[in-house]
Amino acid sequence: MAEDAIKLRGWFLENAGLEAQSLPIIVRALWMMDSERWEAYQEEHTPNTLEEGVEFLLSYLEATIKGTAAQVNENADSTLLPGKCDWKLSY
């Protein structure tokens, strides 16, 4: 999974300036790679702007690369709440 995260991070950084278009693609890929881990990590963070979303995404990728991404919390409610960033709905 770390190898995939490295590739995704590289692709995302190569597309600087296209964050609004790239973010939903990366989110979908991360969700497909490990939906439980992605949703658990997402529950701990609530970015409100595109810039915060980019920081959130890059921190998740770094944590995945380092093997420190959030562990799955089986009791976590993964329901998407109104008011969260639209890009979260992309997966």
N, CA, C and O atoms as a CHARMM CRD file, in Angstrom:
* protein
*
  364
    1    1 MET  N      0.82000  -1.18800   0.00000 PROA 1      0.00000
    2    1 MET  CA     0.00000   0.00000   0.00000 PROA 1      0.00000
    3    1 MET  C      0.86800   1.25900   0.00000 PROA 1      0.00000
    4    1 MET  O      0.49300   2.26500  -0.60200 PROA 1      0.00000
    5    2 ALA  N      2.00500   1.21400   0.65700 PROA 2      0.00000
    6    2 ALA  CA     2.89900   2.37700   0.68900 PROA 2      0.00000
    7    2 ALA  C      3.38600   2.72400  -0.71300 PROA 2      0.00000
    8    2 ALA  O      3.50800   3.89900  -1.05900 PROA 2      0.00000
    9    3 GLU  N      3.66200   1.70500  -1.51300 PROA 3      0.00000
   10    3 GLU  CA     4.12600   1.94800  -2.88300 PROA 3      0.00000
   11    3 GLU  C      3.04900   2.67200  -3.69600 PROA 3      0.00000
   12    3 GLU  O      3.35300   3.58900  -4.45800 PROA 3      0.00000
   13    4 ASP  N      1.80200   2.25900  -3.53000 PROA 4      0.00000
   14    4 ASP  CA     0.69600   2.93100  -4.22300 PROA 4      0.00000
   15    4 ASP  C      0.54300   4.36700  -3.73700 PROA 4      0.00000
   16    4 ASP  O      0.28500   5.27100  -4.53100 PROA 4      0.00000
   17    5 ALA  N      0.70200   4.57500  -2.43400 PROA 5      0.00000
   18    5 ALA  CA     0.58800   5.92700  -1.87100 PROA 5      0.00000
   19    5 ALA  C      1.69300   6.83100  -2.41600 PROA 5      0.00000
   20    5 ALA  O      1.45900   8.01400  -2.66200 PROA 5      0.00000
   21    6 ILE  N      2.88200   6.28800  -2.60300 PROA 6      0.00000
   22    6 ILE  CA     3.98800   7.06800  -3.17500 PROA 6      0.00000
   23    6 ILE  C      3.65000   7.48600  -4.60300 PROA 6      0.00000
   24    6 ILE  O      3.88300   8.63000  -4.99300 PROA 6      0.00000
   25    7 LYS  N      3.10100   6.55300  -5.37800 PROA 7      0.00000
   26    7 LYS  CA     2.71700   6.86400  -6.76000 PROA 7      0.00000
   27    7 LYS  C      1.60700   7.91100  -6.79800 PROA 7      0.00000
   28    7 LYS  O      1.65700   8.84100  -7.60300 PROA 7      0.00000
   29    8 LEU  N      0.60700   7.76100  -5.93000 PROA 8      0.00000
   30    8 LEU  CA    -0.49100   8.73300  -5.88900 PROA 8      0.00000
   31    8 LEU  C      0.01000  10.11500  -5.48700 PROA 8      0.00000
   32    8 LEU  O     -0.38800  11.11900  -6.07700 PROA 8      0.00000
   33    9 ARG  N      0.88400  10.16600  -4.48400 PROA 9      0.00000
   34    9 ARG  CA     1.43800  11.44900  -4.04900 PROA 9      0.00000
   35    9 ARG  C      2.21600  12.10400  -5.18300 PROA 9      0.00000
   36    9 ARG  O      2.07700  13.30400  -5.41900 PROA 9      0.00000
   37   10 GLY  N      3.02400  11.33300  -5.87900 PROA 10     0.00000
   38   10 GLY  CA     3.78800  11.86200  -7.00500 PROA 10     0.00000
   39   10 GLY  C      2.88800  12.40400  -8.09500 PROA 10     0.00000
   40   10 GLY  O      3.12500  13.49400  -8.61600 PROA 10     0.00000
   41   11 TRP  N      1.85600  11.65200  -8.44300 PROA 11     0.00000
   42   11 TRP  CA     0.91500  12.09800  -9.47200 PROA 11     0.00000
   43   11 TRP  C      0.21300  13.37300  -9.03000 PROA 11     0.00000
   44   11 TRP  O      0.05900  14.30600  -9.81800 PROA 11     0.00000
   45   12 PHE  N     -0.21100  13.41600  -7.77700 PROA 12     0.00000
   46   12 PHE  CA    -0.91300  14.59200  -7.26500 PROA 12     0.00000
   47   12 PHE  C     -0.00500  15.82100  -7.29800 PROA 12     0.00000
   48   12 PHE  O     -0.43400  16.89400  -7.72200 PROA 12     0.00000
   49   13 LEU  N      1.23000  15.67400  -6.86200 PROA 13     0.00000
   50   13 LEU  CA     2.16500  16.80000  -6.83500 PROA 13     0.00000
   51   13 LEU  C      2.55600  17.25400  -8.24100 PROA 13     0.00000
   52   13 LEU  O      2.83200  18.43400  -8.45700 PROA 13     0.00000
   53   14 GLU  N      2.58200  16.32300  -9.19900 PROA 14     0.00000
   54   14 GLU  CA     2.87400  16.68600 -10.58900 PROA 14     0.00000
   55   14 GLU  C      1.76200  17.53800 -11.19400 PROA 14     0.00000
   56   14 GLU  O      1.99500  18.28300 -12.14600 PROA 14     0.00000
   57   15 ASN  N      0.57000  17.42800 -10.64900 PROA 15     0.00000
   58   15 ASN  CA    -0.58700  18.15700 -11.16700 PROA 15     0.00000
   59   15 ASN  C     -0.90300  19.37700 -10.31700 PROA 15     0.00000
   60   15 ASN  O     -2.06900  19.73500 -10.14800 PROA 15     0.00000
   61   16 ALA  N      0.12300  20.01200  -9.78600 PROA 16     0.00000
   62   16 ALA  CA    -0.07200  21.22400  -8.98100 PROA 16     0.00000
   63   16 ALA  C     -0.84100  22.24900  -9.80400 PROA 16     0.00000
   64   16 ALA  O     -0.57100  22.44100 -10.99000 PROA 16     0.00000
   65   17 GLY  N     -1.79700  22.90100  -9.16400 PROA 17     0.00000
   66   17 GLY  CA    -2.66000  23.85400  -9.84200 PROA 17     0.00000
   67   17 GLY  C     -3.96300  23.22800 -10.29400 PROA 17     0.00000
   68   17 GLY  O     -4.90400  23.93400 -10.65800 PROA 17     0.00000
   69   18 LEU  N     -4.02200  21.91400 -10.27300 PROA 18     0.00000
   70   18 LEU  CA    -5.23800  21.20400 -10.67600 PROA 18     0.00000
   71   18 LEU  C     -5.83100  20.43400  -9.50000 PROA 18     0.00000
   72   18 LEU  O     -6.45000  19.38500  -9.68200 PROA 18     0.00000
   73   19 GLU  N     -5.63500  20.96500  -8.29400 PROA 19     0.00000
   74   19 GLU  CA    -6.06800  20.26000  -7.09300 PROA 19     0.00000
   75   19 GLU  C     -7.56200  19.94700  -7.10700 PROA 19     0.00000
   76   19 GLU  O     -7.96900  18.85400  -6.71300 PROA 19     0.00000
   77   20 ALA  N     -8.37900  20.89700  -7.55700 PROA 20     0.00000
   78   20 ALA  CA    -9.83000  20.68700  -7.55200 PROA 20     0.00000
   79   20 ALA  C    -10.21900  19.51500  -8.44900 PROA 20     0.00000
   80   20 ALA  O    -11.19000  18.81500  -8.16300 PROA 20     0.00000
   81   21 GLN  N     -9.47600  19.29400  -9.52500 PROA 21     0.00000
   82   21 GLN  CA    -9.76300  18.17900 -10.41800 PROA 21     0.00000
   83   21 GLN  C     -9.09300  16.89200  -9.94500 PROA 21     0.00000
   84   21 GLN  O     -9.64500  15.80600 -10.12500 PROA 21     0.00000
   85   22 SER  N     -7.92300  17.00100  -9.35000 PROA 22     0.00000
   86   22 SER  CA    -7.15800  15.82200  -8.93600 PROA 22     0.00000
   87   22 SER  C     -7.66200  15.20600  -7.63700 PROA 22     0.00000
   88   22 SER  O     -7.62700  13.98700  -7.46400 PROA 22     0.00000
   89   23 LEU  N     -8.12700  16.04700  -6.73400 PROA 23     0.00000
   90   23 LEU  CA    -8.51600  15.58400  -5.40500 PROA 23     0.00000
   91   23 LEU  C     -9.56900  14.47400  -5.44100 PROA 23     0.00000
   92   23 LEU  O     -9.39200  13.46000  -4.76500 PROA 23     0.00000
   93   24 PRO  N    -10.66200  14.62500  -6.20400 PROA 24     0.00000
   94   24 PRO  CA   -11.65800  13.54400  -6.22200 PROA 24     0.00000
   95   24 PRO  C    -11.10900  12.22400  -6.76300 PROA 24     0.00000
   96   24 PRO  O    -11.52900  11.15100  -6.32900 PROA 24     0.00000
   97   25 ILE  N    -10.18200  12.30100  -7.69800 PROA 25     0.00000
   98   25 ILE  CA    -9.58700  11.09000  -8.26600 PROA 25     0.00000
   99   25 ILE  C     -8.75400  10.37400  -7.20800 PROA 25     0.00000
  100   25 ILE  O     -8.84500   9.15600  -7.05600 PROA 25     0.00000
  101   26 ILE  N     -7.94600  11.13100  -6.48200 PROA 26     0.00000
  102   26 ILE  CA    -7.10700  10.54900  -5.43100 PROA 26     0.00000
  103   26 ILE  C     -7.97100   9.98000  -4.31100 PROA 26     0.00000
  104   26 ILE  O     -7.70300   8.89100  -3.80400 PROA 26     0.00000
  105   27 VAL  N     -9.01300  10.72400  -3.92700 PROA 27     0.00000
  106   27 VAL  CA    -9.91200  10.25200  -2.86400 PROA 27     0.00000
  107   27 VAL  C    -10.53400   8.92200  -3.26100 PROA 27     0.00000
  108   27 VAL  O    -10.59900   7.99900  -2.44900 PROA 27     0.00000
  109   28 ARG  N    -10.98500   8.82000  -4.49100 PROA 28     0.00000
  110   28 ARG  CA   -11.59100   7.57400  -4.97400 PROA 28     0.00000
  111   28 ARG  C    -10.56800   6.43300  -4.93200 PROA 28     0.00000
  112   28 ARG  O    -10.88800   5.32300  -4.50800 PROA 28     0.00000
  113   29 ALA  N     -9.35000   6.71100  -5.37100 PROA 29     0.00000
  114   29 ALA  CA    -8.31000   5.67800  -5.36600 PROA 29     0.00000
  115   29 ALA  C     -7.99300   5.21900  -3.94400 PROA 29     0.00000
  116   29 ALA  O     -7.84400   4.02200  -3.69900 PROA 29     0.00000
  117   30 LEU  N     -7.88900   6.15800  -3.01000 PROA 30     0.00000
  118   30 LEU  CA    -7.60400   5.79900  -1.61600 PROA 30     0.00000
  119   30 LEU  C     -8.74200   4.97900  -1.02600 PROA 30     0.00000
  120   30 LEU  O     -8.50800   4.01000  -0.30400 PROA 30     0.00000
  121   31 TRP  N     -9.96000   5.36500  -1.33100 PROA 31     0.00000
  122   31 TRP  CA   -11.11600   4.62600  -0.82300 PROA 31     0.00000
  123   31 TRP  C    -11.11500   3.20400  -1.38400 PROA 31     0.00000
  124   31 TRP  O    -11.41100   2.24900  -0.66500 PROA 31     0.00000
  125   32 MET  N    -10.78200   3.06800  -2.66700 PROA 32     0.00000
  126   32 MET  CA   -10.74800   1.73700  -3.27900 PROA 32     0.00000
  127   32 MET  C     -9.61300   0.88500  -2.70600 PROA 32     0.00000
  128   32 MET  O     -9.74800  -0.33400  -2.59900 PROA 32     0.00000
  129   33 MET  N     -8.50300   1.51600  -2.34000 PROA 33     0.00000
  130   33 MET  CA    -7.36600   0.77900  -1.78300 PROA 33     0.00000
  131   33 MET  C     -7.69400   0.21400  -0.40300 PROA 33     0.00000
  132   33 MET  O     -7.35000  -0.92900  -0.10300 PROA 33     0.00000
  133   34 ASP  N     -8.35500   1.00400   0.43600 PROA 34     0.00000
  134   34 ASP  CA    -8.67500   0.56900   1.80100 PROA 34     0.00000
  135   34 ASP  C     -9.76200   1.47700   2.36000 PROA 34     0.00000
  136   34 ASP  O     -9.47400   2.45100   3.05400 PROA 34     0.00000
  137   35 SER  N    -11.00000   1.15300   2.05400 PROA 35     0.00000
  138   35 SER  CA   -12.12300   2.02300   2.42400 PROA 35     0.00000
  139   35 SER  C    -12.26000   2.18400   3.93500 PROA 35     0.00000
  140   35 SER  O    -12.58600   3.27400   4.40600 PROA 35     0.00000
  141   36 GLU  N    -12.02100   1.13900   4.69200 PROA 36     0.00000
  142   36 GLU  CA   -12.18100   1.23900   6.14600 PROA 36     0.00000
  143   36 GLU  C    -11.14800   2.18200   6.75200 PROA 36     0.00000
  144   36 GLU  O    -11.48100   3.00900   7.60200 PROA 36     0.00000
  145   37 ARG  N     -9.90700   2.06200   6.32200 PROA 37     0.00000
  146   37 ARG  CA    -8.85700   2.93400   6.84600 PROA 37     0.00000
  147   37 ARG  C     -9.10800   4.38200   6.41500 PROA 37     0.00000
  148   37 ARG  O     -8.97900   5.30500   7.21900 PROA 37     0.00000
  149   38 TRP  N     -9.46800   4.57600   5.14300 PROA 38     0.00000
  150   38 TRP  CA    -9.73600   5.92800   4.64000 PROA 38     0.00000
  151   38 TRP  C    -10.87300   6.57100   5.42700 PROA 38     0.00000
  152   38 TRP  O    -10.75600   7.72200   5.84700 PROA 38     0.00000
  153   39 GLU  N    -11.96900   5.84600   5.63300 PROA 39     0.00000
  154   39 GLU  CA   -13.11500   6.40100   6.35100 PROA 39     0.00000
  155   39 GLU  C    -12.77200   6.68000   7.81200 PROA 39     0.00000
  156   39 GLU  O    -13.23300   7.67500   8.37000 PROA 39     0.00000
  157   40 ALA  N    -11.97000   5.82000   8.43800 PROA 40     0.00000
  158   40 ALA  CA   -11.56100   6.05600   9.82700 PROA 40     0.00000
  159   40 ALA  C    -10.71600   7.32200   9.92000 PROA 40     0.00000
  160   40 ALA  O    -10.90500   8.12900  10.83100 PROA 40     0.00000
  161   41 TYR  N     -9.79700   7.49900   8.99300 PROA 41     0.00000
  162   41 TYR  CA    -8.93800   8.69300   8.98700 PROA 41     0.00000
  163   41 TYR  C     -9.77100   9.93300   8.69200 PROA 41     0.00000
  164   41 TYR  O     -9.56800  10.98800   9.29300 PROA 41     0.00000
  165   42 GLN  N    -10.69900   9.79900   7.77100 PROA 42     0.00000
  166   42 GLN  CA   -11.56100  10.91500   7.38400 PROA 42     0.00000
  167   42 GLN  C    -12.42800  11.37600   8.55000 PROA 42     0.00000
  168   42 GLN  O    -12.69700  12.56900   8.69000 PROA 42     0.00000
  169   43 GLU  N    -12.86400  10.44200   9.38200 PROA 43     0.00000
  170   43 GLU  CA   -13.68800  10.79300  10.54200 PROA 43     0.00000
  171   43 GLU  C    -12.94000  11.68500  11.52400 PROA 43     0.00000
  172   43 GLU  O    -13.56000  12.46900  12.24200 PROA 43     0.00000
  173   44 GLU  N    -11.61700  11.57500  11.56200 PROA 44     0.00000
  174   44 GLU  CA   -10.79900  12.34200  12.50000 PROA 44     0.00000
  175   44 GLU  C    -10.48500  13.74600  11.99800 PROA 44     0.00000
  176   44 GLU  O     -9.96300  14.56500  12.75500 PROA 44     0.00000
  177   45 HSD  N    -10.78900  14.04000  10.74300 PROA 45     0.00000
  178   45 HSD  CA   -10.40700  15.31100  10.12800 PROA 45     0.00000
  179   45 HSD  C    -11.58500  15.90500   9.36900 PROA 45     0.00000
  180   45 HSD  O    -12.35400  15.17600   8.74200 PROA 45     0.00000
  181   46 THR  N    -11.72900  17.21500   9.42300 PROA 46     0.00000
  182   46 THR  CA   -12.80800  17.88800   8.71300 PROA 46     0.00000
  183   46 THR  C    -12.27300  19.13200   8.00600 PROA 46     0.00000
  184   46 THR  O    -12.41000  20.24200   8.52100 PROA 46     0.00000
  185   47 PRO  N    -11.66900  18.95800   6.83800 PROA 47     0.00000
  186   47 PRO  CA   -11.20100  20.13200   6.10600 PROA 47     0.00000
  187   47 PRO  C    -12.38300  20.93100   5.57000 PROA 47     0.00000
  188   47 PRO  O    -13.37800  20.36100   5.12300 PROA 47     0.00000
  189   48 ASN  N    -12.26700  22.24100   5.61900 PROA 48     0.00000
  190   48 ASN  CA   -13.36100  23.10700   5.18000 PROA 48     0.00000
  191   48 ASN  C    -13.06000  23.84700   3.88900 PROA 48     0.00000
  192   48 ASN  O    -13.95900  24.43800   3.29100 PROA 48     0.00000
  193   49 THR  N    -11.82300  23.82400   3.45600 PROA 49     0.00000
  194   49 THR  CA   -11.43800  24.51900   2.23400 PROA 49     0.00000
  195   49 THR  C    -10.63600  23.57100   1.35600 PROA 49     0.00000
  196   49 THR  O    -10.19600  22.51100   1.80200 PROA 49     0.00000
  197   50 LEU  N    -10.45400  23.96500   0.11400 PROA 50     0.00000
  198   50 LEU  CA    -9.64800  23.15500  -0.79300 PROA 50     0.00000
  199   50 LEU  C     -8.22300  23.01800  -0.27000 PROA 50     0.00000
  200   50 LEU  O     -7.63100  21.94100  -0.33500 PROA 50     0.00000
  201   51 GLU  N     -7.67900  24.11000   0.24800 PROA 51     0.00000
  202   51 GLU  CA    -6.31500  24.07400   0.77900 PROA 51     0.00000
  203   51 GLU  C     -6.20400  23.10100   1.94800 PROA 51     0.00000
  204   51 GLU  O     -5.23900  22.34100   2.03900 PROA 51     0.00000
  205   52 GLU  N     -7.19200  23.12400   2.84000 PROA 52     0.00000
  206   52 GLU  CA    -7.19600  22.18100   3.96400 PROA 52     0.00000
  207   52 GLU  C     -7.36600  20.75400   3.45900 PROA 52     0.00000
  208   52 GLU  O     -6.77700  19.82300   4.00700 PROA 52     0.00000
  209   53 GLY  N     -8.16500  20.58500   2.42000 PROA 53     0.00000
  210   53 GLY  CA    -8.34600  19.26400   1.82400 PROA 53     0.00000
  211   53 GLY  C     -7.05200  18.72100   1.25000 PROA 53     0.00000
  212   53 GLY  O     -6.74800  17.53700   1.39300 PROA 53     0.00000
  213   54 VAL  N     -6.28900  19.59400   0.59600 PROA 54     0.00000
  214   54 VAL  CA    -4.99100  19.19300   0.04200 PROA 54     0.00000
  215   54 VAL  C     -4.04700  18.79400   1.17300 PROA 54     0.00000
  216   54 VAL  O     -3.38000  17.76300   1.08600 PROA 54     0.00000
  217   55 GLU  N     -3.98400  19.60000   2.23000 PROA 55     0.00000
  218   55 GLU  CA    -3.13400  19.27200   3.38200 PROA 55     0.00000
  219   55 GLU  C     -3.55500  17.94500   4.00400 PROA 55     0.00000
  220   55 GLU  O     -2.70700  17.12300   4.35400 PROA 55     0.00000
  221   56 PHE  N     -4.85700  17.73700   4.14100 PROA 56     0.00000
  222   56 PHE  CA    -5.39700  16.49300   4.69300 PROA 56     0.00000
  223   56 PHE  C     -4.97500  15.30300   3.83700 PROA 56     0.00000
  224   56 PHE  O     -4.50100  14.29000   4.35200 PROA 56     0.00000
  225   57 LEU  N     -5.15200  15.43800   2.53800 PROA 57     0.00000
  226   57 LEU  CA    -4.81200  14.35600   1.62900 PROA 57     0.00000
  227   57 LEU  C     -3.32200  14.02800   1.68500 PROA 57     0.00000
  228   57 LEU  O     -2.94100  12.86100   1.76500 PROA 57     0.00000
  229   58 LEU  N     -2.49600  15.04500   1.64400 PROA 58     0.00000
  230   58 LEU  CA    -1.04900  14.81600   1.69800 PROA 58     0.00000
  231   58 LEU  C     -0.62000  14.21200   3.03100 PROA 58     0.00000
  232   58 LEU  O      0.28600  13.37900   3.07000 PROA 58     0.00000
  233   59 SER  N     -1.26600  14.62500   4.12600 PROA 59     0.00000
  234   59 SER  CA    -0.91900  14.03600   5.42700 PROA 59     0.00000
  235   59 SER  C     -1.33100  12.56800   5.48300 PROA 59     0.00000
  236   59 SER  O     -0.62700  11.75100   6.07500 PROA 59     0.00000
  237   60 TYR  N     -2.47500  12.22300   4.86600 PROA 60     0.00000
  238   60 TYR  CA    -2.90400  10.82900   4.81900 PROA 60     0.00000
  239   60 TYR  C     -1.91500  10.00100   4.00300 PROA 60     0.00000
  240   60 TYR  O     -1.52100   8.90900   4.41200 PROA 60     0.00000
  241   61 LEU  N     -1.51800  10.53000   2.84900 PROA 61     0.00000
  242   61 LEU  CA    -0.56100   9.80400   2.01200 PROA 61     0.00000
  243   61 LEU  C      0.76600   9.60900   2.74300 PROA 61     0.00000
  244   61 LEU  O      1.34800   8.52500   2.69100 PROA 61     0.00000
  245   62 GLU  N      1.24600  10.64700   3.41900 PROA 62     0.00000
  246   62 GLU  CA     2.49400  10.53000   4.18700 PROA 62     0.00000
  247   62 GLU  C      2.35300   9.48200   5.29300 PROA 62     0.00000
  248   62 GLU  O      3.25500   8.67200   5.50800 PROA 62     0.00000
  249   63 ALA  N      1.22200   9.50400   5.98700 PROA 63     0.00000
  250   63 ALA  CA     0.99300   8.52600   7.05500 PROA 63     0.00000
  251   63 ALA  C      0.93700   7.11400   6.49200 PROA 63     0.00000
  252   63 ALA  O      1.43800   6.17800   7.11400 PROA 63     0.00000
  253   64 THR  N      0.33600   6.95600   5.33000 PROA 64     0.00000
  254   64 THR  CA     0.26900   5.64200   4.69600 PROA 64     0.00000
  255   64 THR  C      1.66100   5.17400   4.29300 PROA 64     0.00000
  256   64 THR  O      2.01300   4.01000   4.48600 PROA 64     0.00000
  257   65 ILE  N      2.44400   6.08200   3.73500 PROA 65     0.00000
  258   65 ILE  CA     3.80700   5.74700   3.33000 PROA 65     0.00000
  259   65 ILE  C      4.63700   5.33100   4.54300 PROA 65     0.00000
  260   65 ILE  O      5.42200   4.38500   4.46800 PROA 65     0.00000
  261   66 LYS  N      4.46100   6.03500   5.65400 PROA 66     0.00000
  262   66 LYS  CA     5.21600   5.73600   6.87400 PROA 66     0.00000
  263   66 LYS  C      4.59300   4.60200   7.68000 PROA 66     0.00000
  264   66 LYS  O      5.18400   4.14100   8.65700 PROA 66     0.00000
  265   67 GLY  N      3.40300   4.14700   7.27900 PROA 67     0.00000
  266   67 GLY  CA     2.73900   3.06700   7.98900 PROA 67     0.00000
  267   67 GLY  C      2.06500   3.50100   9.27000 PROA 67     0.00000
  268   67 GLY  O      1.85600   2.68700  10.17000 PROA 67     0.00000
  269   68 THR  N      1.71700   4.79200   9.36400 PROA 68     0.00000
  270   68 THR  CA     1.09700   5.29500  10.58700 PROA 68     0.00000
  271   68 THR  C     -0.32400   5.79200  10.37000 PROA 68     0.00000
  272   68 THR  O     -0.86900   6.46700  11.24400 PROA 68     0.00000
  273   69 ALA  N     -0.94100   5.48300   9.23700 PROA 69     0.00000
  274   69 ALA  CA    -2.31700   5.92400   8.98800 PROA 69     0.00000
  275   69 ALA  C     -3.23400   5.35000  10.05400 PROA 69     0.00000
  276   69 ALA  O     -2.94900   4.30600  10.64100 PROA 69     0.00000
  277   70 ALA  N     -4.32200   6.03600  10.29300 PROA 70     0.00000
  278   70 ALA  CA    -5.25800   5.66800  11.36100 PROA 70     0.00000
  279   70 ALA  C     -5.65600   4.20400  11.27000 PROA 70     0.00000
  280   70 ALA  O     -5.90800   3.67500  10.18700 PROA 70     0.00000
  281   71 GLN  N     -5.70700   3.57900  12.40000 PROA 71     0.00000
  282   71 GLN  CA    -6.20700   2.21900  12.46300 PROA 71     0.00000
  283   71 GLN  C     -7.72800   2.26500  12.41000 PROA 71     0.00000
  284   71 GLN  O     -8.34400   3.25800  12.79600 PROA 71     0.00000
  285   72 VAL  N     -8.31400   1.19900  11.93600 PROA 72     0.00000
  286   72 VAL  CA    -9.76500   1.16100  11.79200 PROA 72     0.00000
  287   72 VAL  C    -10.43000   1.13800  13.15600 PROA 72     0.00000
  288   72 VAL  O    -10.08300   0.32800  14.01600 PROA 72     0.00000
  289   73 ASN  N    -11.38800   2.03300  13.34700 PROA 73     0.00000
  290   73 ASN  CA   -12.20700   2.04700  14.54500 PROA 73     0.00000
  291   73 ASN  C    -13.53800   1.42400  14.15800 PROA 73     0.00000
  292   73 ASN  O    -14.33900   2.04700  13.46200 PROA 73     0.00000
  293   74 GLU  N    -13.77700   0.20000  14.60400 PROA 74     0.00000
  294   74 GLU  CA   -14.96300  -0.52700  14.17100 PROA 74     0.00000
  295   74 GLU  C    -16.25300   0.13200  14.62500 PROA 74     0.00000
  296   74 GLU  O    -17.30900  -0.13700  14.05200 PROA 74     0.00000
  297   75 ASN  N    -16.20000   0.99100  15.64200 PROA 75     0.00000
  298   75 ASN  CA   -17.39700   1.66500  16.12700 PROA 75     0.00000
  299   75 ASN  C    -17.60500   3.02600  15.48000 PROA 75     0.00000
  300   75 ASN  O    -18.58200   3.71200  15.78100 PROA 75     0.00000
  301   76 ALA  N    -16.70100   3.42200  14.59700 PROA 76     0.00000
  302   76 ALA  CA   -16.81200   4.74700  13.97000 PROA 76     0.00000
  303   76 ALA  C    -18.00600   4.77600  13.02800 PROA 76     0.00000
  304   76 ALA  O    -18.26000   3.82400  12.29100 PROA 76     0.00000
  305   77 ASP  N    -18.72700   5.87700  13.06700 PROA 77     0.00000
  306   77 ASP  CA   -19.84200   6.08400  12.15700 PROA 77     0.00000
  307   77 ASP  C    -19.28400   6.70600  10.89000 PROA 77     0.00000
  308   77 ASP  O    -18.80000   7.83700  10.92000 PROA 77     0.00000
  309   78 SER  N    -19.34100   5.99300   9.78400 PROA 78     0.00000
  310   78 SER  CA   -18.75700   6.49700   8.54300 PROA 78     0.00000
  311   78 SER  C    -19.77400   7.25100   7.69800 PROA 78     0.00000
  312   78 SER  O    -19.52200   7.51500   6.52200 PROA 78     0.00000
  313   79 THR  N    -20.91900   7.60200   8.27600 PROA 79     0.00000
  314   79 THR  CA   -21.92900   8.35800   7.55000 PROA 79     0.00000
  315   79 THR  C    -21.40000   9.74500   7.23700 PROA 79     0.00000
  316   79 THR  O    -20.83600  10.41500   8.10200 PROA 79     0.00000
  317   80 LEU  N    -21.58300  10.16700   6.01000 PROA 80     0.00000
  318   80 LEU  CA   -21.16900  11.51100   5.62800 PROA 80     0.00000
  319   80 LEU  C    -22.20300  12.50200   6.12700 PROA 80     0.00000
  320   80 LEU  O    -23.40200  12.32200   5.91500 PROA 80     0.00000
  321   81 LEU  N    -21.74100  13.53300   6.78200 PROA 81     0.00000
  322   81 LEU  CA   -22.62800  14.52500   7.36200 PROA 81     0.00000
  323   81 LEU  C    -22.75100  15.73300   6.45500 PROA 81     0.00000
  324   81 LEU  O    -21.79100  16.08000   5.76600 PROA 81     0.00000
  325   82 PRO  N    -23.92700  16.39600   6.43500 PROA 82     0.00000
  326   82 PRO  CA   -24.06600  17.61300   5.64600 PROA 82     0.00000
  327   82 PRO  C    -23.05600  18.64800   6.12100 PROA 82     0.00000
  328   82 PRO  O    -22.73000  18.71300   7.30600 PROA 82     0.00000
  329   83 GLY  N    -22.56700  19.45100   5.19300 PROA 83     0.00000
  330   83 GLY  CA   -21.63200  20.50100   5.54800 PROA 83     0.00000
  331   83 GLY  C    -20.18200  20.11900   5.37100 PROA 83     0.00000
  332   83 GLY  O    -19.30600  20.98200   5.43800 PROA 83     0.00000
  333   84 LYS  N    -19.90500  18.85000   5.14900 PROA 84     0.00000
  334   84 LYS  CA   -18.52500  18.45400   4.89100 PROA 84     0.00000
  335   84 LYS  C    -18.18600  18.80200   3.44400 PROA 84     0.00000
  336   84 LYS  O    -19.08000  19.00000   2.62300 PROA 84     0.00000
  337   85 CYS  N    -16.91100  18.87300   3.14100 PROA 85     0.00000
  338   85 CYS  CA   -16.46100  19.24500   1.79900 PROA 85     0.00000
  339   85 CYS  C    -17.04800  18.31300   0.74600 PROA 85     0.00000
  340   85 CYS  O    -17.13500  17.10300   0.95500 PROA 85     0.00000
  341   86 ASP  N    -17.44900  18.88500  -0.38300 PROA 86     0.00000
  342   86 ASP  CA   -18.03200  18.10800  -1.46700 PROA 86     0.00000
  343   86 ASP  C    -17.10000  17.02100  -1.98800 PROA 86     0.00000
  344   86 ASP  O    -17.55600  15.95500  -2.40000 PROA 86     0.00000
  345   87 TRP  N    -15.77600  17.29100  -1.97100 PROA 87     0.00000
  346   87 TRP  CA   -14.86200  16.30300  -2.52600 PROA 87     0.00000
  347   87 TRP  C    -14.88000  15.01100  -1.75300 PROA 87     0.00000
  348   87 TRP  O    -14.48100  13.97500  -2.28500 PROA 87     0.00000
  349   88 LYS  N    -15.33100  15.03500  -0.50900 PROA 88     0.00000
  350   88 LYS  CA   -15.42400  13.80100   0.26500 PROA 88     0.00000
  351   88 LYS  C    -16.51100  12.89400  -0.29700 PROA 88     0.00000
  352   88 LYS  O    -16.46700  11.67700  -0.11600 PROA 88     0.00000
  353   89 LEU  N    -17.47400  13.47900  -0.96900 PROA 89     0.00000
  354   89 LEU  CA   -18.57500  12.70800  -1.50900 PROA 89     0.00000
  355   89 LEU  C    -18.19600  11.99400  -2.79700 PROA 89     0.00000
  356   89 LEU  O    -18.99600  11.23400  -3.34400 PROA 89     0.00000
  357   90 SER  N    -16.99700  12.22800  -3.27800 PROA 90     0.00000
  358   90 SER  CA   -16.58500  11.69800  -4.57100 PROA 90     0.00000
  359   90 SER  C    -16.33400  10.20200  -4.58600 PROA 90     0.00000
  360   90 SER  O    -16.30600   9.59800  -5.65900 PROA 90     0.00000
  361   91 TYR  N    -16.15200   9.59300  -3.43400 PROA 91     0.00000
  362   91 TYR  CA   -15.89000   8.17000  -3.45600 PROA 91     0.00000
  363   91 TYR  C    -17.20400   7.46400  -3.39600 PROA 91     0.00000
  364   91 TYR  O    -17.24500   6.23400  -3.40100 PROA 91     0.00000
